[in-house]
Amino acid sequence: MGQTLIEKIISAHADQPAFQNDIAIVDVDAVMASDTTAPLTIKGFHEMGGTKVWDSSKVVFVIDHAAPAPNERIANLHSFMRDFAKEQEITLYDAGSGICHQLMVENGHVKPGQLVLGADSHTCTYGALGAFATGVGSTDLAAVLLTGKTWIKVPATIKIELSGKLQPGVSAKDLILFLVGQLGIDGATYKAIEFTGGALTNFSLDSRLTVANMAIEMGAKAGFVDTEGLNLSYEFNDIKPDDDAIYEKIYSFDISDLEPQISIPHSPDNVKSISEIEGITIQQAFLGSCTNGRLEDLHEAASILRGKTIHPEVRFMVAAASREVYLKALQDGTAEILTRSGATFLPSGCGPCVGTHLGVPGNEEGIISSTNRNFRGRMGNRNSNVYLSSPATVAASALYGKITNPLALIKEAIK
């Protein structure tokens, strides 16, 4: 019997064949925790009698969710992480280095075919590399720090076949918002998703990361983007599912005529084509997050805002996904274009997306955001309204002070 991608990767890490619904004990290639979860992981590690992590080269801590520290309590948690990282000789990325998921890929902590766990739900982002990566709780991660192993119930797999080609101005974010709208927030609960098809062949790594990132918004345990056409700085094995692999469901979509998409309050799967809701007033725009804070995303916004000034009643915040992304944006002039348009650059981190630090909106305010969730209170205020969109739509909306279709502006920029 043929195997899906997740069955192949789990089998390789269990040293025995594994199929859906099997329980497998697997070796873990790398683990990650952020400042929201690492303190509890450390506490759990000590409560389990831990004195030394199983492999210091495979453990990464990142301070990114409330960074730099906004108060004394958070500052002490950060110190707790720093002390443990120094004691255990593990990698720690301190405040301002970037968002955990960007750093894990950017700095080579995760590779194709690996099995990686993170104490953060968007760990599924690494599926863009053809890795099995999933989020776990702090206590589960503490046990892995001790043993280097975990148990997994092998998920069934949903295949999503994508044909056609996105029109200029429509991006990977529009695509994944569309798919979340089609499947719903529980449409793939504890399933793996394989995103495949000719439409993805020319997708950049940045775009593939965006697609994989929001697999969790459909409830998925993991999401894999077909590595066909993926360019990396190193050679890797292109893992493919078997032709006779068994899928729970198969969906097929031609994306050639896809419009820019908007997820309206208060659920990521409440998705509309932009033509249905253009004109809604916004007071705040945010470009960043583990979904859309990469250089490609900043370029997309800059192409629209070059030589222009954002609406006077809009606050436009930008947070690059990492310090390295920000440096590249400085070097190629992107940061200057966005700053001159009226954008305020924030430290590279997660604060505005999660609502833990910086950029909390006021009551009844409308926010257009390139992030991945818009549940009530997600950005720090239950009485605000968060709309999710692509970087191009964020920039166009910031320019006009209302939700705006970016396609005309993109076509103007291409001329």
Buried (B, 14 or more C-beta within 10 A) or exposed (E): EEBBBBBBBBBBBBEEEBBBEBEBEBBBBBBBBBBBBBBBBBBBBEEEEBEEBBBEEBBBBBBBBBBBBEEEEBEEBBEBBBEBBEEBEBBBBBBBBBBBBBBBBBBEBBBBBBBBBBBBEBBBBBBBBBBBBBBBEBBBBBBBBBBBBBEBEBBBBBBBBBEBBBBEBBBBBBBBBBBBBBBBBEBBEEBBBBBBBBBBEEBBBBBBBBBBBBBBBBBBBBBBBBBBEBEEEEEEEEBBBEEEBBBBBEBEBEBEEBBBBBBBBBBBBBBBBBEEEBEBBBBBBBBBBBBBBBBBBBBBBBBBBBEBEBBEEBBBBBBBBBBBBBEBBBEBEBBEBBBEBBBEBBBBBBBBBBBBBBBBBEEEBBBBBBBBBBEBEBBBBEEBBBBBBBBBBBBBBBBBBBBBBBBEBBEEBEE
